[in-house]
Amino acid sequence: MYVDLNVRATPRVSASELQRLGYAIVCVNVDCEGLEKPKPAGMIPDLVQYLQKEKNGRASKIATQYTAAINNGLQLKKDARIGDMKELPRQRKRITLKLEEVVNAQRLIALDLVKGYDIIAAEGATPKVFQYLCEQADIDLITFDATNRLPFLIKRPWITAAIKRGIYFEITYTSCLGDTAGRRYFFSNSSNLVRLTGGKNLVFSSGATRNILLRSPYDVTNIGLLCGLKYGQAIDAISTSCMAVLEHADKRRGIIGGVQVEATEDNTM
């Protein structure tokens, strides 16, 4: 089962295209910067099913669909038509907090509006905030701006602390699809993160704002290999590791076996 944990909430990304590429679960992501008040998760719309041009004929064309076969690599399935498929990818809601101060990080993460999202991701702009995210913050995912040089040096003990807590690190691959400078920083930052984590607790996501920026699991696996991951690790980064992030998020929210558990007051005398 392939997962994209970071698709932007925009009408230029369609659920049918993600389905065609072979993704079973996607997370619709919104950013919250600085002191900005987060939007309620219920206000974030689902992805459109089809773009207009897909409705005009592309939905009935034969698609090359990538299906998961972890033990045997990736297999191609050519006997499916987009219009004949019954299930679109399941959609979850995600918020990414862009944080510059520890105090603001603590305040935002504690908000009920933020806790209402299926996944809480965060990006630290300073070493103190990044250390807090790794060691203490009640989040599911730590992400980066891979298009620029990181403003601080990441220390291995921080990474180790996050891994022990079940926190995962995200690499968004759309930054390597742009100009030469963006690709250079992407591979430099990604290779450094692979080295620090040993390839553990890593996920690859698109961060796509348009269908044209989406890539198949096969292509994303190859990007992972170029960043220094082993083949099995590259597969995990778009499948089992993503599922582990979703499981961590469910546990954080008190959901066990698909059922949310809430504390109740004991009114017995």
C-alpha positions as CSV (number, residue, x, y, z in Angstrom):
1,M,0.0,0.0,0.0
2,Y,1.5,3.3,-1.1
3,V,0.9,6.5,0.7
4,D,1.5,10.2,0.0
5,L,1.5,12.1,3.3
6,N,1.7,15.6,1.7
7,V,-0.6,16.7,-1.0
8,R,-1.5,20.4,-0.9
9,A,-5.1,21.5,-0.5
10,T,-5.6,22.8,-4.0
11,P,-8.1,22.1,-6.8
12,R,-5.2,21.4,-9.1
13,V,-4.5,18.1,-7.6
14,S,-7.1,15.3,-8.2
15,A,-7.8,12.1,-6.4
16,S,-8.1,10.2,-9.7
17,E,-4.5,11.0,-10.6
18,L,-3.2,9.8,-7.3
19,Q,-5.3,6.7,-7.8
20,R,-3.9,6.2,-11.3
21,L,-0.4,6.4,-9.9
22,G,-1.2,3.7,-7.3
23,Y,-1.6,5.6,-4.0
24,A,-4.1,4.1,-1.6
25,I,-4.0,6.9,1.1
26,V,-3.2,10.6,0.8
27,C,-2.9,13.4,3.3
28,V,-4.3,16.8,2.3
29,N,-1.9,19.3,3.9
30,V,-2.3,22.9,5.0
31,D,0.5,25.1,6.4
32,C,0.3,27.3,9.5
33,E,3.0,29.9,9.8
34,G,4.2,31.9,12.8
35,L,1.3,33.2,14.9
36,E,-1.3,32.5,12.3
37,K,-4.5,30.9,13.7
38,P,-5.0,27.4,12.4
39,K,-8.1,26.6,10.4
40,P,-10.3,23.8,11.7
41,A,-9.7,20.5,10.0
42,G,-13.3,20.4,8.9
43,M,-12.8,23.5,6.8
44,I,-10.1,21.8,4.6
45,P,-11.9,20.5,1.5
46,D,-11.2,17.0,0.1
47,L,-9.3,16.7,-3.2
48,V,-11.4,17.1,-6.3
49,Q,-12.2,13.7,-7.9
50,Y,-11.2,14.8,-11.4
51,L,-9.8,17.8,-13.0
52,Q,-11.9,19.3,-15.8
53,K,-9.7,17.9,-18.5
54,E,-9.9,14.5,-17.0
55,K,-13.7,14.6,-17.1
56,N,-13.4,15.3,-20.8
57,G,-11.9,12.0,-21.7
58,R,-8.8,11.1,-19.8
59,A,-10.7,9.2,-17.1
60,S,-11.6,6.5,-19.6
61,K,-8.1,5.9,-21.0
62,I,-6.1,2.9,-20.1
63,A,-3.8,3.8,-17.2
64,T,-0.6,2.2,-16.0
65,Q,-1.3,1.5,-12.4
66,Y,1.5,0.7,-9.9
67,T,0.6,-1.9,-7.3
68,A,2.4,-2.8,-4.2
69,A,4.5,-5.9,-4.1
70,I,7.0,-5.3,-1.3
71,N,8.6,-8.7,-1.6
72,N,8.9,-8.7,-5.3
73,G,9.6,-5.0,-6.0
74,L,7.1,-3.0,-8.1
75,Q,4.9,-4.7,-10.6
76,L,2.9,-3.0,-13.4
77,K,-0.8,-3.6,-13.8
78,K,-2.2,-2.5,-17.2
79,D,-5.6,-4.1,-17.2
80,A,-7.4,-1.3,-15.3
81,R,-9.2,1.8,-16.6
82,I,-9.4,4.9,-14.4
83,G,-13.1,5.1,-15.0
84,D,-13.6,1.5,-14.0
85,M,-11.9,1.8,-10.6
86,K,-14.3,1.9,-7.7
87,E,-12.2,3.2,-4.8
88,L,-10.4,6.5,-4.8
89,P,-7.5,7.0,-2.3
90,R,-8.6,7.5,1.3
91,Q,-8.0,11.1,2.4
92,R,-6.7,12.3,5.8
93,K,-6.2,15.9,6.9
94,R,-2.8,17.2,8.0
95,I,-1.4,20.4,9.3
96,T,2.2,21.6,9.1
97,L,3.3,24.1,11.7
98,K,6.2,26.3,10.7
99,L,7.7,27.3,14.0
100,E,10.4,29.9,15.0
101,E,10.1,29.9,18.8
102,V,9.7,27.1,21.4
103,V,7.0,29.1,23.3
104,N,4.8,29.4,20.1
105,A,5.5,25.8,19.3
106,Q,4.2,24.7,22.7
107,R,1.1,26.9,22.4
108,L,0.1,25.9,18.9
109,I,0.6,22.1,19.4
110,A,-1.6,22.2,22.5
111,L,-4.5,23.9,20.6
112,D,-7.6,21.8,20.1
113,L,-7.8,23.1,16.5
114,V,-4.5,21.5,15.8
115,K,-5.3,18.3,17.6
116,G,-8.3,18.0,15.4
117,Y,-6.1,17.1,12.4
118,D,-5.3,13.5,11.6
119,I,-1.6,14.3,11.4
120,I,0.5,17.0,13.0
121,A,3.7,17.9,11.2
122,A,6.2,20.6,12.2
123,E,9.1,22.5,10.7
124,G,11.6,24.1,13.0
125,A,13.4,27.3,11.9
126,T,15.9,27.4,14.8
127,P,18.1,24.7,16.5
128,K,16.2,25.2,19.8
129,V,12.8,24.6,18.1
130,F,14.1,21.6,16.2
131,Q,15.5,20.1,19.3
132,Y,12.2,20.6,21.1
133,L,10.4,18.9,18.2
134,C,12.7,15.9,18.4
135,E,12.7,15.5,22.1
136,Q,9.4,16.7,23.5
137,A,6.8,17.9,21.0
138,D,3.6,15.8,20.7
139,I,3.7,15.6,16.9
140,D,3.9,12.9,14.3
141,L,6.2,14.2,11.7
142,I,9.2,16.6,11.3
143,T,9.6,18.1,7.9
144,F,12.2,20.4,6.2
145,D,12.5,23.0,3.5
146,A,14.8,21.0,1.3
147,T,15.2,23.7,-1.3
148,N,17.6,25.8,0.8
149,R,20.6,25.3,3.0
150,L,19.5,24.4,6.5
151,P,20.0,27.4,8.8
152,F,21.5,25.2,11.5
153,L,23.5,22.0,12.0
154,I,21.4,19.0,12.9
155,K,22.8,16.9,15.7
156,R,22.6,13.2,15.8
157,P,21.4,13.0,19.4
158,W,18.3,15.0,18.4
159,I,17.6,12.6,15.6
160,T,18.1,9.6,17.9
161,A,15.7,11.0,20.4
162,A,13.0,11.5,17.8
163,I,13.4,8.0,16.5
164,K,13.1,6.5,20.0
165,R,9.8,8.5,20.4
166,G,8.5,7.1,17.1
167,I,8.7,10.4,15.3
168,Y,9.4,10.3,11.5
169,F,11.2,12.7,9.2
170,E,9.8,13.8,5.9
171,I,11.5,14.6,2.6
172,T,9.4,16.3,-0.1
173,Y,10.6,15.4,-3.5
174,T,9.0,18.2,-5.6
175,S,12.0,20.4,-4.8
176,C,14.2,18.2,-6.9
177,L,12.0,18.7,-9.9
178,G,12.8,22.4,-10.3
179,D,15.9,24.4,-11.1
180,T,19.5,23.3,-10.6
181,A,20.0,25.0,-7.3
182,G,16.9,23.4,-5.9
183,R,18.1,19.9,-7.0
184,R,21.5,20.5,-5.5
185,Y,20.1,21.5,-2.1
186,F,17.6,18.7,-2.2
187,F,20.1,16.0,-2.7
188,S,22.6,17.6,-0.2
189,N,20.0,17.9,2.6
190,S,18.4,14.6,1.9
191,S,21.7,12.7,1.8
192,N,22.6,14.3,5.1
193,L,19.3,13.2,6.7
194,V,19.7,9.7,5.4
195,R,23.2,9.6,6.9
196,L,22.0,10.8,10.3
197,T,19.0,8.5,10.5
198,G,20.7,5.5,9.0
199,G,17.7,5.3,6.6
200,K,15.3,4.8,9.5
201,N,12.1,6.7,10.2
202,L,12.1,8.4,6.9
203,V,9.1,9.1,4.6
204,F,9.1,10.6,1.1
205,S,6.1,12.8,0.1
206,S,5.3,14.9,-2.9
207,G,4.2,18.2,-1.5
208,A,2.5,18.6,-4.8
209,T,0.3,21.6,-5.7
210,R,-0.5,20.3,-9.2
211,N,-1.0,16.9,-10.8
212,I,2.0,17.4,-13.0
213,L,4.3,17.4,-9.9
214,L,3.1,14.0,-8.7
215,R,5.3,11.0,-9.3
216,S,4.6,7.2,-9.3
217,P,5.9,5.1,-6.4
218,Y,8.5,3.6,-8.8
219,D,9.9,7.1,-9.5
220,V,9.9,8.1,-5.9
221,T,11.7,4.9,-5.0
222,N,14.4,5.8,-7.5
223,I,14.7,9.3,-5.9
224,G,15.2,7.6,-2.6
225,L,18.0,5.4,-4.0
226,L,19.7,8.5,-5.3
227,C,19.6,10.0,-1.8
228,G,21.4,7.1,-0.4
229,L,18.6,4.8,0.8
230,K,18.8,1.0,0.3
231,Y,16.1,-0.4,-2.0
232,G,14.1,-1.8,0.9
233,Q,14.3,1.5,2.8
234,A,13.2,3.4,-0.3
235,I,10.1,1.2,-0.6
236,D,9.4,1.6,3.1
237,A,9.6,5.4,2.8
238,I,6.5,5.4,0.7
239,S,4.6,2.5,2.3
240,T,5.2,0.9,5.7
241,S,6.9,4.0,7.2
242,C,4.0,6.2,6.1
243,M,1.6,3.7,7.7
244,A,3.6,3.9,10.9
245,V,3.1,7.7,10.9
246,L,-0.6,7.2,10.6
247,E,-0.6,4.6,13.4
248,H,1.4,7.0,15.6
249,A,-1.1,9.7,14.9
250,D,-4.0,7.5,15.8
251,K,-2.5,6.5,19.1
252,R,-1.7,10.2,19.9
253,R,-5.4,11.0,19.2
254,G,-6.6,8.0,21.4
255,I,-7.8,5.9,18.5
256,I,-7.4,2.2,19.0
257,G,-8.4,-0.2,16.3
258,G,-10.3,2.6,14.5
259,V,-12.3,3.5,17.6
260,Q,-11.6,6.8,19.4
261,V,-11.4,6.3,23.2
262,E,-12.3,9.3,25.3
263,A,-12.0,9.8,29.1
264,T,-15.3,10.2,30.9
265,E,-16.1,11.4,34.4
266,D,-17.0,9.0,37.0
267,N,-20.4,10.1,38.4
268,T,-20.8,7.3,40.9
269,M,-21.1,8.3,44.5
